[in-house]
Amino acid sequence: MARGVGEAAAEGQLGDDSLSMITCESDAEMKLKKRILHKPPKSPKSPYSSSTQLYPKKTAVWRSLQGTGSARFENAAVKNPRQMWLGSLKQGVSHPLKSDVDVGHARSSVSSSTPEYLKEALGMKKPKHSRSSSNGYIPGTPDYKEKEDMYDEIIELKKTIQAQKNEGDRMKTKLRRLEEENNRKDKQIEQLLDPSKCSELARALSEKKSDNGWVVSGLKQKVLKLEQQCKEKDNAINKFQSDLKTNNLEEMRIAMETYYEEVHRLQVLLAKSETMRKNTEGRDTQKRLKALNAAVLRLSRNIKELQDENRSLKEDLDHVVSTSLASNKTKNYSEWSKQRLVRRILELEKKLGAMENTRVSPADSESSQLLAVSSSPSADLDHPDSQQVDHVKECHHLRGLVKKLKSDRRALQNLLLSKELDIKQLLQAKAEVELELQKWQNKKEEKSMEEQTSSEEIEILTQKVGKSEATLEEEKSEMTEDTMEKLNKSSPVCTVKGEEDHRKEQAAKCIQRWWKLYQNKKEEIALYEAVVVLQAAFRGHLARQKLLLNSGMHDAKPHNMHSLGKTNSCMSPCVKLFELIF
């Protein structure tokens, strides 16, 4: 019977579903016909149609959504909406529920995710006035939307899904942290309960006495303290985990400390490098000056050697020329022809013209001798071939010697020019150094004169101070004597006239005393002002000397180191006087 009743109910439901399907299909056909008949003009192309081109990353998601939508529409053609809803509910119920929170979340998500037409078909929601049966609406038909609205809804759903995923990840990390903390606390409790590690508990167990209440109370107090500490630490950990700003601030503080240490280290290195550079610069200047002095000495020696070589070469050249002339004189030119003699004369004249720059007078004597020799042997014109060959060889040999001597002379002249330029530069440097030395000497003399005048003024002032002190002491002694005399002379009985005279004398003495004190104070003030002026002058003088010394150390050369030593020796008495006075 129950089966029969169930089958009848199922058939009734199927009949209702078939009727609703038929009515839905008829309504859909009517709507399509109305849309075709009243088709509006084509609207401009939607900007969302090319969203896949603008956002290539979302194409895959859109395709997956399209695929799921097509699958749903295919299934919807086979099943009716009531069966789809029942199947989705069965699938939701078939999954195991983890907790009440998950169940509530699933219910809310199911109720929020179900479309309105299904809610109206199942009676979960009443239809609106525009979607009522009086207006020709049958419950269960879906509310179709445009593509733009669907696209906006899809984007919002994606955002909610992403937010829920992030929330799920955060909750997972929180659960993992809590599990780690629980495990750590369990380990701590096990360690505290371990009798091998806790000395008091082991002692209590070993003694096995009846009166162990103090041990139990102590352990309870410890447990309470540990629980409080655990709670405090848990709260602190939660605060630190919730406040990421504190972690960022600590990281920034650590980074700033490291940066500060690095900056301090770099500053120390920079100061060391500057001191090293200054020392190296001073050493480099000293080395350069020493090298220049050595170069000057070496160049002077080279100049002397080159001058000696030039003299020896000139002597050799004179000797060679004299020997060649003597050999030419002894030669027998009587056998030479006239043309040969003329050629020989021309060659010798060319040689002499080339040598005229250095030696003019020897060239004139050689030409006269050669002309005399060439004019004498003009009688005979016949000569043998062997003598011609010897003369040609001698000419070639002489030409080579002359060329070599010319090249040596040019090289020596170039060397002499370079050495002369170096000597001129060194002389200029020497003159500059001498001028600087003269300036330093003049300044030193001026400083010595100033020091002498200042020392004389200081002596005069010291004498004045001594005199003023002596006068003050004398006045004090006189004042004491006067007071003693007055006390001794004063009598108990005195007349009116004597009292008036006594008062007048006392007033005059007071006026004199105060006048002397005023004059002494005035002199002391004048002396103090003079001392202050001298102090300022000496300080300015010492500061100027320091500045001059510092500038002189950079500019001056080792030639004036002796003069600087002298100035320092002259400065020492001035400094001593300054220290003695002040």
C-alpha positions as CSV (number, residue, x, y, z in Angstrom):
1,M,0.0,0.0,0.0
2,A,2.8,2.4,0.9
3,R,4.5,1.6,-2.4
4,G,1.3,2.3,-4.2
5,V,0.8,5.6,-2.4
6,G,4.4,6.6,-3.1
7,E,4.1,5.7,-6.8
8,A,0.9,7.7,-7.0
9,A,2.5,10.7,-5.4
10,A,5.5,10.4,-7.7
11,E,3.2,10.2,-10.8
12,G,1.3,13.3,-9.5
13,Q,4.6,15.1,-9.1
14,L,5.7,14.1,-12.6
15,G,2.4,15.2,-14.0
16,D,2.8,18.6,-12.3
17,D,6.4,18.9,-13.5
18,S,5.4,18.0,-17.1
19,L,2.6,20.6,-16.9
20,S,5.1,23.2,-15.6
21,M,7.6,22.2,-18.3
22,I,4.9,22.6,-21.0
23,T,3.8,26.0,-19.6
24,C,7.5,27.1,-19.4
25,E,8.1,26.1,-23.0
26,S,5.0,27.8,-24.2
27,D,5.9,31.0,-22.2
28,A,9.4,30.9,-23.7
29,E,8.1,30.4,-27.2
30,M,5.7,33.4,-26.7
31,K,8.5,35.6,-25.4
32,L,10.7,34.7,-28.3
33,K,8.0,35.5,-30.8
34,K,7.3,38.8,-29.1
35,R,11.0,39.7,-29.1
36,I,11.3,38.7,-32.8
37,L,8.2,40.8,-33.7
38,H,9.2,43.8,-31.6
39,K,12.9,43.6,-32.3
40,P,14.6,46.9,-31.5
41,P,17.4,48.4,-33.7
42,K,20.9,47.0,-33.2
43,S,22.6,48.7,-30.3
44,P,26.3,49.7,-30.6
45,K,28.8,47.1,-29.8
46,S,29.2,46.5,-26.0
47,P,32.6,47.3,-24.5
48,Y,32.4,44.1,-22.6
49,S,32.5,42.0,-25.8
50,S,36.2,42.5,-26.2
51,S,37.0,42.0,-22.5
52,T,38.9,38.9,-23.3
53,Q,41.2,40.9,-25.5
54,L,41.6,43.6,-22.9
55,Y,42.1,41.2,-20.1
56,P,43.9,38.1,-21.5
57,K,44.3,36.6,-18.0
58,K,40.5,36.3,-17.5
59,T,39.9,34.4,-20.7
60,A,40.5,31.1,-19.2
61,V,38.1,31.8,-16.3
62,W,35.5,33.1,-18.7
63,R,35.8,30.0,-20.8
64,S,35.5,27.8,-17.8
65,L,32.4,29.7,-16.8
66,Q,31.0,29.4,-20.3
67,G,31.7,25.7,-20.3
68,T,29.9,25.2,-17.0
69,G,27.1,27.3,-18.2
70,S,26.7,25.3,-21.3
71,A,26.8,22.0,-19.3
72,R,24.1,23.4,-17.0
73,F,21.9,24.4,-19.9
74,E,22.3,20.9,-21.5
75,N,21.4,19.3,-18.2
76,A,18.5,21.7,-17.8
77,A,17.1,20.6,-21.2
78,V,17.1,17.0,-19.8
79,K,15.9,17.7,-16.2
80,N,13.3,20.1,-15.0
81,P,14.2,22.8,-12.4
82,R,12.7,21.0,-9.4
83,Q,14.8,17.9,-10.1
84,M,17.9,20.1,-10.5
85,W,17.2,21.8,-7.1
86,L,16.6,18.4,-5.4
87,G,19.8,17.0,-6.9
88,S,21.8,20.0,-5.7
89,L,20.4,19.7,-2.2
90,K,21.2,15.9,-2.2
91,Q,24.7,16.7,-3.2
92,G,25.0,19.3,-0.4
93,V,23.6,16.9,2.2
94,S,25.7,14.0,1.0
95,H,29.0,15.9,2.0
96,P,30.1,15.3,5.6
97,L,29.7,18.4,7.8
98,K,32.8,19.5,9.8
99,S,31.1,21.8,12.3
100,D,28.0,23.9,13.0
101,V,29.7,27.0,11.7
102,D,30.4,25.2,8.4
103,V,26.7,24.0,8.2
104,G,25.4,27.6,8.8
105,H,27.9,28.9,6.3
106,A,26.8,26.2,3.7
107,R,23.1,27.0,4.4
108,S,23.6,30.7,3.9
109,S,25.7,30.1,0.8
110,V,23.0,27.8,-0.6
111,S,20.3,30.2,0.1
112,S,22.3,33.1,-1.4
113,S,23.5,31.1,-4.4
114,T,20.0,29.8,-5.4
115,P,18.3,31.9,-8.1
116,E,15.0,33.7,-7.5
117,Y,13.0,31.7,-9.9
118,L,13.8,28.4,-8.1
119,K,12.9,30.0,-4.8
120,E,9.6,31.1,-6.2
121,A,9.0,27.6,-7.8
122,L,9.7,25.9,-4.5
123,G,7.6,28.3,-2.5
124,M,10.6,29.7,-0.6
125,K,9.9,33.2,-1.8
126,K,6.7,35.0,-2.9
127,P,6.9,36.5,-6.4
128,K,6.9,40.2,-7.0
129,H,3.9,42.1,-8.3
130,S,5.5,42.3,-11.7
131,R,6.1,38.6,-11.7
132,S,2.7,37.5,-10.4
133,S,0.3,35.1,-12.2
134,S,-2.2,37.9,-12.8
135,N,0.4,39.4,-15.2
136,G,0.7,36.1,-17.1
137,Y,3.8,34.9,-15.2
138,I,4.1,31.2,-14.2
139,P,6.3,30.5,-11.1
140,G,9.5,28.7,-11.9
141,T,10.5,30.5,-15.1
142,P,14.0,32.0,-14.8
143,D,14.7,35.7,-14.9
144,Y,17.0,36.3,-17.8
145,K,19.5,39.1,-17.6
146,E,21.7,40.9,-20.1
147,K,25.4,40.0,-20.7
148,E,26.7,43.1,-19.0
149,D,24.8,42.4,-15.7
150,M,25.9,38.8,-15.8
151,Y,29.5,39.8,-16.4
152,D,29.3,42.3,-13.4
153,E,27.8,39.6,-11.2
154,I,30.6,37.1,-12.3
155,I,33.3,39.6,-11.4
156,E,31.7,40.3,-8.0
157,L,31.5,36.5,-7.3
158,K,35.1,36.1,-8.3
159,K,36.1,38.8,-5.9
160,T,34.1,37.1,-3.1
161,I,35.7,33.7,-3.9
162,Q,39.2,35.3,-3.8
163,A,38.4,37.0,-0.4
164,Q,37.1,33.7,1.0
165,K,40.2,31.9,-0.2
166,N,42.4,34.5,1.5
167,E,40.3,34.2,4.7
168,G,40.7,30.4,4.5
169,D,44.4,30.6,4.1
170,R,44.6,33.0,7.1
171,M,42.5,30.7,9.2
172,K,44.7,27.7,8.2
173,T,47.9,29.6,9.3
174,K,46.2,30.6,12.5
175,L,45.2,27.0,13.2
176,R,48.7,25.8,12.5
177,R,50.2,28.3,14.9
178,L,47.7,27.4,17.6
179,E,48.5,23.7,17.1
180,E,52.2,24.5,17.4
181,E,51.6,26.5,20.6
182,N,49.5,23.6,22.0
183,N,52.2,21.1,21.3
184,R,54.8,23.3,22.9
185,K,52.6,23.8,26.0
186,D,52.0,20.0,26.2
187,K,55.8,19.5,26.1
188,Q,56.3,22.0,28.8
189,I,53.6,20.4,31.0
190,E,55.2,17.0,30.5
191,Q,58.6,18.4,31.4
192,L,57.2,19.9,34.6
193,L,55.5,16.7,35.5
194,D,58.6,14.6,34.8
195,P,60.0,13.5,38.2
196,S,63.5,13.1,36.9
197,K,63.7,16.9,36.0
198,C,61.7,18.4,38.9
199,S,63.8,18.0,42.0
200,E,61.0,18.8,44.5
201,L,58.6,16.3,43.1
202,A,61.3,13.6,43.0
203,R,62.2,14.4,46.6
204,A,58.6,14.2,47.7
205,L,58.1,10.8,45.9
206,S,61.4,9.4,47.4
207,E,60.5,10.5,50.9
208,K,56.9,9.0,50.8
209,K,55.9,10.8,53.9
210,S,52.4,11.4,55.0
211,D,52.9,15.2,55.5
212,N,53.5,16.3,51.8
213,G,51.0,19.2,51.8
214,W,53.7,21.9,51.5
215,V,55.0,20.2,48.4
216,V,51.6,20.0,46.9
217,S,50.8,23.6,47.8
218,G,54.2,24.7,46.3
219,L,53.5,22.8,43.1
220,K,50.0,24.3,42.9
221,Q,51.5,27.7,43.3
222,K,54.0,27.0,40.6
223,V,51.3,25.7,38.3
224,L,49.3,28.8,38.8
225,K,52.3,31.0,38.2
226,L,53.1,29.1,35.1
227,E,49.5,29.3,33.9
228,Q,49.6,33.1,34.4
229,Q,52.9,33.3,32.5
230,C,51.5,31.2,29.7
231,K,48.4,33.4,29.5
232,E,50.5,36.6,29.5
233,K,52.8,35.2,26.8
234,D,49.8,34.0,24.7
235,N,48.3,37.5,24.9
236,A,51.7,39.1,24.0
237,I,52.1,36.6,21.1
238,N,48.5,37.4,19.8
239,K,49.2,41.1,20.0
240,F,52.4,40.8,18.1
241,Q,50.8,38.5,15.5
242,S,47.9,40.9,15.1
243,D,50.0,44.1,15.1
244,L,52.3,43.8,12.1
245,K,53.4,47.4,12.7
246,T,55.4,46.4,15.8
247,N,57.3,43.9,13.8
248,N,57.9,46.4,11.0
249,L,59.1,49.0,13.6
250,E,61.5,46.5,15.2
251,E,62.9,45.6,11.8
252,M,63.3,49.3,11.0
253,R,65.0,49.9,14.3
254,I,67.4,47.0,13.7
255,A,68.1,48.2,10.2
256,M,68.7,51.8,11.4
257,E,71.1,50.5,14.1
258,T,73.0,48.6,11.5
259,Y,73.0,51.6,9.2
260,Y,74.3,53.8,12.0
261,E,77.1,51.4,12.8
262,E,78.1,51.2,9.2
263,V,78.1,55.0,8.8
264,H,80.2,55.4,11.9
265,R,82.7,52.8,10.6
266,L,82.9,54.5,7.3
267,Q,83.4,57.9,9.0
268,V,86.3,56.4,11.0
269,L,87.8,54.9,7.8
270,L,87.4,58.2,6.0
271,A,89.2,60.1,8.8
272,K,92.0,57.5,8.8
273,S,92.3,57.8,5.0
274,E,92.5,61.6,5.2
275,T,95.2,61.5,7.8
276,M,97.1,58.9,5.8
277,R,96.6,61.0,2.7
278,K,98.0,64.1,4.4
279,N,101.0,62.2,5.7
280,T,101.6,60.7,2.2
281,E,101.3,64.2,0.6
282,G,103.9,65.5,3.0
283,R,106.2,62.6,2.3
284,D,105.5,62.9,-1.5
285,T,106.5,66.6,-1.4
286,Q,109.7,65.8,0.5
287,K,110.5,63.0,-1.9
288,R,109.8,65.3,-4.9
289,L,112.0,68.0,-3.6
290,K,114.8,65.5,-2.9
291,A,114.3,64.1,-6.4
292,L,114.5,67.6,-7.9
293,N,117.7,68.4,-6.0
294,A,119.2,65.1,-7.1
295,A,118.1,65.8,-10.7
296,V,119.7,69.3,-10.6
297,L,123.0,67.8,-9.4
298,R,122.8,65.1,-12.0
299,L,122.1,67.5,-14.8
300,S,124.9,69.8,-13.7
301,R,127.3,66.9,-13.8
302,N,126.0,65.8,-17.2
303,I,126.4,69.3,-18.5
304,K,130.0,69.4,-17.4
305,E,130.6,66.0,-18.9
306,L,129.0,67.0,-22.2
307,Q,131.1,70.2,-22.3
308,D,134.2,68.2,-21.8
309,E,133.2,65.8,-24.5
310,N,132.4,68.7,-26.8
311,R,135.8,70.1,-26.2
312,S,137.5,66.8,-26.8
313,L,135.5,66.3,-30.0
314,K,136.4,69.7,-31.2
315,E,140.0,69.0,-30.6
316,D,139.7,65.6,-32.5
317,L,138.0,67.4,-35.3
318,D,140.8,70.0,-35.5
319,H,143.4,67.3,-35.4
320,V,141.7,65.4,-38.2
321,V,141.3,68.5,-40.3
322,S,144.9,69.4,-39.8
323,T,146.1,65.9,-40.7
324,S,143.8,65.8,-43.8
325,L,145.2,69.2,-44.9
326,A,148.7,68.1,-44.4
327,S,148.1,64.9,-46.4
328,N,146.5,67.0,-49.1
329,K,149.5,69.3,-49.1
330,T,151.9,66.4,-49.4
331,K,149.9,64.8,-52.2
332,N,151.2,65.3,-55.7
333,Y,148.5,67.3,-57.6
334,S,150.8,67.9,-60.5
335,E,149.6,64.8,-62.3
336,W,145.9,65.7,-61.9
337,S,143.9,67.2,-64.8
338,K,142.3,70.6,-64.6
339,Q,138.7,69.3,-64.5
340,R,139.6,66.9,-61.7
341,L,141.2,69.7,-59.6
342,V,138.2,72.0,-60.2
343,R,135.9,69.2,-58.9
344,R,138.1,68.6,-55.9
345,I,138.0,72.3,-55.1
346,L,134.2,72.5,-55.3
347,E,133.8,69.5,-53.0
348,L,136.2,71.0,-50.5
349,E,134.4,74.3,-50.7
350,K,131.0,72.6,-50.0
351,K,132.5,70.8,-47.0
352,L,133.9,74.1,-45.7
353,G,130.5,75.8,-46.2
354,A,128.8,73.1,-44.1
355,M,131.3,73.6,-41.3
356,E,131.2,77.4,-41.2
357,N,128.5,77.5,-38.5
358,T,130.8,76.2,-35.8
359,R,134.3,77.1,-36.9
360,V,134.6,80.1,-39.3
361,S,138.3,81.0,-38.9
362,P,139.7,77.5,-39.5
363,A,137.5,77.2,-42.6
364,D,139.0,80.4,-44.1
365,S,142.6,79.1,-43.5
366,E,141.7,75.7,-45.0
367,S,140.2,77.3,-48.2
368,S,143.2,79.5,-48.6
369,Q,145.5,76.6,-48.3
370,L,143.5,74.5,-50.6
371,L,143.4,77.3,-53.2
372,A,147.2,77.7,-53.0
373,V,147.7,74.0,-53.4
374,S,145.2,73.8,-56.3
375,S,146.9,76.7,-58.2
376,S,150.4,75.3,-57.9
377,P,150.1,71.9,-59.6
378,S,148.6,73.1,-62.9
379,A,151.5,72.1,-65.1
380,D,151.1,68.4,-65.5
381,L,147.9,66.8,-66.7
382,D,148.7,63.1,-66.8
383,H,148.0,60.8,-63.8
384,P,147.8,57.1,-63.1
385,D,144.5,55.2,-62.2
386,S,145.8,53.9,-58.9
387,Q,146.1,57.4,-57.4
388,Q,142.6,58.3,-58.6
389,V,141.2,55.3,-56.7
390,D,143.0,56.3,-53.5
391,H,141.8,59.9,-53.7
392,V,138.2,58.7,-54.2
393,K,138.4,56.5,-51.1
394,E,139.9,59.2,-49.0
395,C,137.1,61.6,-50.2
396,H,134.4,59.1,-49.2
397,H,136.1,58.5,-45.8
398,L,136.3,62.3,-45.1
399,R,132.7,62.8,-46.1
400,G,131.6,60.0,-43.7
401,L,133.6,61.6,-40.9
402,V,132.1,65.0,-41.6
403,K,128.6,63.6,-41.6
404,K,129.2,61.8,-38.4
405,L,130.6,65.0,-36.8
406,K,127.7,67.0,-38.0
407,S,125.2,64.5,-36.5
408,D,127.1,64.5,-33.2
409,R,127.2,68.3,-33.2
410,R,123.5,68.5,-33.7
411,A,122.8,66.0,-30.9
412,L,125.1,67.9,-28.6
413,Q,123.5,71.2,-29.5
414,N,120.0,69.7,-28.7
415,L,121.3,68.4,-25.4
416,L,122.8,71.7,-24.6
417,L,119.6,73.5,-25.3
418,S,117.6,71.1,-23.2
419,K,120.1,71.4,-20.3
420,E,120.1,75.2,-20.6
421,L,116.3,75.2,-20.4
422,D,116.4,73.0,-17.3
423,I,119.1,75.3,-15.8
424,K,116.9,78.4,-16.5
425,Q,113.9,76.7,-14.8
426,L,116.0,75.7,-11.8
427,L,117.4,79.3,-11.6
428,Q,113.8,80.7,-11.7
429,A,112.8,78.2,-9.0
430,K,115.8,79.2,-7.0
431,A,115.0,82.9,-7.4
432,E,111.4,82.3,-6.2
433,V,112.7,80.4,-3.2
434,E,115.1,83.2,-2.4
435,L,112.3,85.7,-2.6
436,E,110.2,83.6,-0.3
437,L,113.2,83.3,2.1
438,Q,113.6,87.1,2.0
439,K,109.9,87.6,2.8
440,W,110.1,85.1,5.6
441,Q,113.2,86.8,7.0
442,N,111.5,90.2,6.8
443,K,108.4,88.8,8.5
444,K,110.7,87.2,11.1
445,E,112.4,90.5,11.8
446,E,109.1,92.3,12.1
447,K,107.9,89.6,14.5
448,S,111.0,89.9,16.6
449,M,110.6,93.7,16.7
450,E,107.0,93.3,17.8
451,E,108.0,90.8,20.4
452,Q,110.7,93.1,21.8
453,T,108.2,96.0,22.0
454,S,105.6,93.8,23.7
455,S,108.2,92.4,26.2
456,E,109.3,96.0,27.0
457,E,105.6,97.0,27.6
458,I,105.1,93.9,29.7
459,E,108.1,94.8,31.9
460,I,106.9,98.4,32.3
461,L,103.4,97.1,33.3
462,T,104.9,94.6,35.8
463,Q,106.9,97.5,37.3
464,K,103.8,99.6,37.6
465,V,101.9,96.8,39.2
466,G,104.6,96.3,41.7
467,K,104.7,100.0,42.5
468,S,100.9,100.1,42.9
469,E,101.0,97.1,45.2
470,A,103.8,98.7,47.4
471,T,101.8,102.0,47.6
472,L,98.7,100.1,48.6
473,E,100.6,98.3,51.4
474,E,102.0,101.6,52.6
475,E,98.6,103.2,52.7
476,K,97.2,100.3,54.6
477,S,99.9,100.4,57.2
478,E,99.4,104.2,57.6
479,M,95.7,103.7,58.0
480,T,96.3,101.2,60.8
481,E,98.8,103.5,62.5
482,D,96.4,106.4,62.4
483,T,93.6,104.4,63.9
484,M,95.9,103.1,66.7
485,E,97.0,106.7,67.5
486,K,93.4,107.9,67.5
487,L,92.5,105.2,69.9
488,N,95.4,106.0,72.2
489,K,94.9,109.7,72.2
490,S,91.1,109.7,72.8
491,S,90.3,110.7,76.3
492,P,87.0,110.1,78.2
493,V,86.4,113.7,78.9
494,C,86.6,116.3,76.1
495,T,85.1,119.6,75.4
496,V,82.7,120.6,72.7
497,K,85.4,122.3,70.6
498,G,87.6,119.3,70.9
499,E,84.8,117.1,69.7
500,E,84.1,119.2,66.7
501,D,87.8,119.4,65.8
502,H,88.0,115.6,66.2
503,R,85.0,115.1,64.0
504,K,86.5,117.4,61.3
505,E,89.8,115.5,61.4
506,Q,88.1,112.2,61.1
507,A,86.0,113.4,58.2
508,A,89.0,114.8,56.4
509,K,90.9,111.5,56.9
510,C,88.0,109.5,55.7
511,I,87.8,111.7,52.6
512,Q,91.5,111.3,52.0
513,R,91.3,107.5,52.5
514,W,88.4,107.1,50.1
515,W,90.0,109.4,47.5
516,K,93.2,107.3,47.6
517,L,91.2,104.1,47.3
518,Y,89.3,105.6,44.3
519,Q,92.6,106.6,42.6
520,N,94.1,103.1,43.3
521,K,91.0,101.4,41.8
522,K,91.2,103.7,38.8
523,E,94.9,102.7,38.2
524,E,94.0,99.0,38.7
525,I,91.2,99.3,36.1
526,A,93.5,101.0,33.7
527,L,96.2,98.3,34.2
528,Y,93.6,95.6,33.8
529,E,92.4,97.1,30.5
530,A,96.0,97.4,29.3
531,V,96.6,93.7,30.2
532,V,93.4,92.7,28.4
533,V,94.5,94.6,25.3
534,L,97.9,93.0,25.4
535,Q,96.3,89.5,25.8
536,A,94.1,90.1,22.8
537,A,97.1,91.3,20.8
538,F,99.2,88.3,21.8
539,R,96.4,85.9,21.0
540,G,95.9,87.5,17.6
541,H,99.6,87.4,17.0
542,L,99.9,83.7,17.9
543,A,96.9,82.9,15.7
544,R,98.3,84.8,12.8
545,Q,101.7,83.0,13.3
546,K,99.9,79.6,13.3
547,L,98.0,80.4,10.1
548,L,101.2,81.6,8.4
549,L,103.0,78.4,9.5
550,N,100.2,76.2,8.2
551,S,100.1,78.0,4.9
552,G,103.9,78.0,4.7
553,M,104.0,74.2,5.3
554,H,101.8,73.6,2.2
555,D,103.5,76.1,-0.1
556,A,107.2,76.3,1.0
557,K,109.9,73.9,-0.1
558,P,112.7,72.2,1.8
559,H,115.0,75.2,1.0
560,N,113.2,77.3,3.6
561,M,112.9,74.6,6.3
562,H,115.9,76.2,8.1
563,S,114.2,79.6,8.1
564,L,111.0,78.0,9.6
565,G,113.2,76.5,12.3
566,K,114.5,80.0,13.1
567,T,111.0,81.5,13.2
568,N,109.9,78.7,15.6
569,S,113.0,79.5,17.8
570,C,112.1,83.2,17.7
571,M,108.5,82.4,18.6
572,S,109.4,80.3,21.7
573,P,110.4,83.3,23.9
574,C,107.2,85.2,23.0
575,V,105.1,82.2,23.9
576,K,107.1,81.8,27.2
577,L,106.4,85.5,28.0
578,F,102.7,85.0,27.2
579,E,102.5,82.0,29.5
580,L,104.4,83.9,32.4
581,I,102.0,86.8,32.2
582,F,98.8,85.0,31.9
